[in-house]
Amino acid sequence: MSKEYVSKVDDVCGVGLDFIVTLKPQTLEEALNKVLAKCRVAQNRSGILTKGHHKSKEVSIFRTGTLLIREFNGREEAIRFLEELFE
């Protein structure tokens, strides 16, 4: 995972299928642009929330610098997904 963009990755309710990703404020705009460039946008809500898909995974992108990534089979798969998303 690119430590340049990601501050932390948390499990949602400890399930290990969905994750909340907090982006670093100092590289926020660049990180959001990278994510938006790679995702196929499904829904945009006034620029505050954008929902999209990348490689059959659902990504919710919040302008505040938080991502919600869904439908994983564990933390390692989510980390690999983030590495690819930010390369």
C-alpha positions in Angstrom: 0.0 0.0 0.0 1.3 3.4 -0.8 2.2 5.0 2.5 2.4 8.3 0.7 -1.4 8.5 0.4 -2.9 6.2 3.1 -2.9 7.1 6.8 -4.7 4.0 8.1 -6.9 1.1 7.1 -9.6 -0.1 9.6 -11.9 -3.1 9.4 -15.6 -2.2 9.4 -17.1 -3.8 12.5 -14.2 -6.3 12.6 -15.7 -8.5 9.9 -12.7 -8.3 7.5 -14.8 -7.9 4.4 -15.2 -4.1 4.2 -12.6 -1.5 5.1 -12.4 2.2 5.9 -9.3 3.9 4.4 -8.2 7.2 5.8 -6.1 9.3 3.4 -3.3 11.6 4.4 -4.4 15.3 4.3 -1.1 16.5 2.7 -1.6 14.3 -0.4 -5.4 14.2 -0.4 -6.1 15.8 -3.8 -3.5 13.7 -5.6 -4.8 10.5 -3.9 -8.5 11.3 -4.8 -7.5 12.0 -8.4 -5.7 8.7 -8.7 -8.7 6.8 -7.3 -11.2 8.6 -9.5 -9.0 8.0 -12.6 -9.0 4.2 -12.0 -12.7 3.8 -10.9 -15.7 3.5 -13.2 -18.0 6.0 -11.6 -21.5 4.6 -10.8 -22.9 7.5 -8.8 -21.9 11.0 -7.9 -23.6 12.9 -5.1 -22.8 16.6 -5.4 -19.1 15.9 -5.3 -19.3 14.9 -1.7 -19.7 11.2 -2.3 -18.7 9.3 -5.4 -19.5 5.6 -5.7 -17.5 3.6 -8.2 -16.1 0.2 -9.1 -12.6 -1.0 -9.8 -11.9 -4.7 -10.7 -15.4 -5.7 -9.4 -14.8 -4.1 -6.0 -17.1 -1.3 -4.7 -15.4 1.9 -3.7 -17.1 4.8 -2.0 -15.0 8.0 -2.2 -15.7 10.8 0.2 -14.3 14.3 -0.5 -13.2 14.4 3.2 -10.5 11.9 2.5 -12.1 8.6 3.4 -12.7 5.6 1.2 -15.0 2.7 2.0 -13.8 -0.4 0.0 -16.1 -3.4 0.0 -16.4 -7.1 -0.9 -13.0 -8.4 0.2 -11.9 -11.8 1.5 -9.7 -10.4 4.2 -7.2 -7.6 5.0 -4.4 -8.9 2.7 -6.6 -8.8 -0.4 -7.7 -5.2 0.6 -4.1 -4.1 1.0 -3.2 -5.5 -2.5 -6.2 -3.7 -4.0 -5.0 -0.4 -2.4 -1.5 -0.9 -3.7 -2.8 -1.3 -7.2 -5.2 1.6 -6.9 -2.5 4.0 -5.9 0.3 2.9 -8.2 
